[in-house]
Amino acid sequence: MDKHFILVDCQHAFRKNHSTDTALLEVTDQIWKGMDKQQVTTDVLVDLSKAFAKVDHKILLDKVTKCGICCDWFWSYLTARTQAVQQDDTLSEFLPTSSGVPQGSCLGLVLFSIYTNDLPQNINSKVVMCADDTQILASYQLDNQQSAFTMVQSDLMALQLWMVKNHLTINTAKTQVITVTAEESTC
């Protein structure tokens, strides 16, 4: 995937030379650059509800194919899986799964990255992704606040449309908006 530049640069998880540290550096750099220009930076920290469990197999396989990767093997890897729930000593009946990537597997993490790979194409602001966490950053002059608000609102609407199209849900209880100004920085 690295050799053929399949994943977008703003995805910082599950790949060589990318990590939570590089994601944090990219976010911090955006904020500091804005502060150097006396700009305000708004950072929308988006959390997804049960992201890995909601990956739609058909959509995922379409995206894998668009990346130029043969899907036959992935289809057999994802289908014919079952799951059960255990509470205390009671185990439920095993039922087939129609969505989700196997959690705890390296391949599941890579497949999730492919699944979300086209998200930044729909957003005008800077996007930083690390696994199922996405940040949307916009820096702007304080006197241009209304225009920036409109842009961020447009990005959030585009994000919501992408989420619906890809059968994912934003966890509004954990999603936050943070605004940083040069006056607030005392570091």
ABEGO torsion letter per residue (X at the ends): XAAAGABBAABABGBBGBBAAAAAAAAAAAAAAAAAAGBBBBBBBBBBBGAAAABBAAAAAAAAAAAGBBAAAAAAAABGBBBBBBBEABBBBBBBBABEBBBGBAAAAAAAAAAAAAAAAABABBBBBBEABBBBBBBBBAAAAAAAAAAAAAAAAAAAAAAAAAGBBBBAAABBBBBBBAAABAX
